[in-house]
Amino acid sequence: MIAKDLHMHTAYCDGKDTPEDMVLSAVDKGLDTVGISGHSYTFFDESYCMQKEDIPRYIAELRYLRAKYFDRIHVLCGVEQDYYSDYPTDEFDYIIGSVHYIKVGNEYIPVDESVEILRAAVQKHFGGDVYALCELYFDTVADVVEKTRCDIIGHFDLISKFIEREPLFDTEHPRYVKAWKAAVDRLVTYDVPFEINTGAISRGYRTQPYPDEEMIAYIKAKGGRLILSSDAHSKENVAYKFEEYEPLINEL
């Protein structure tokens, strides 16, 4: 049984519940370790992340919960560090490195907010070439360990969040495949695990995790490591579908 879930969000950022709610849910589900990973502060977009003034309180609360529940579960205080965040990570127990934006000039374009935003960016910045946008995304992802010094690589193919609802591009297109494989080839050299992230499934966007099964097979073939993460934004989704995807971990 997978007994750890290290990717989840609370009301400190874009989650629904308190850290204690998430910890107690993890206890109820039989986990031995739970990590809360609030979104790092991003100066250019404060709509979803922890606010600077709240981060010390967040860290203090997680330390309190670690002591309070020490005999029931191990509580870790983490951060999901966006590639473009400049907030220090020294005080956190671990770092999830993620790319939520691509940057063109001085513009930060979110890749997981809506298809409309991506479509507009393709026309404005890439001359209608959606695969050029995808290539920039994976070029950025390839650098996420170097940039964030992360312990876990977050949702490797986040750009495909909406692909099942409204396909903006073909995930089998040679340029797309070449771009993500090049990113994997670089990232596996750091020996940092990729997460199998079930968050988009629990929130109804996808029927497959990030990364998808083809990517998981390639990561494994290249010697990459994998861990399960729920990316839960509510207590109900802690360790979501871990029992279904656990075989992918146990095969390693």
Buried (B, 14 or more C-beta within 10 A) or exposed (E): EBBBBBBBBBBBBBBBBBBBBBBBBBBEBEBEEBBBBBBBBBEEBEEBBBEEEBBEEBBEBBBEBBEEBEEEBBBBBBBBBBBBBEBEBEEBBBBBBBBBBBEBEEEBBBBBBEBEEBBEBBEEBBEEEBBBBBBBBBBBBBBBBEBBEBBBBBBBBBBBBBBEEEEBBEBEEEBBBEBBBBBBEBBBEBEBBBBBBBBBBBBEBBEBBBBBEBBBEBBBEEEBBBBBBBBBBBBEBBBBBBEEBBEBBEEE
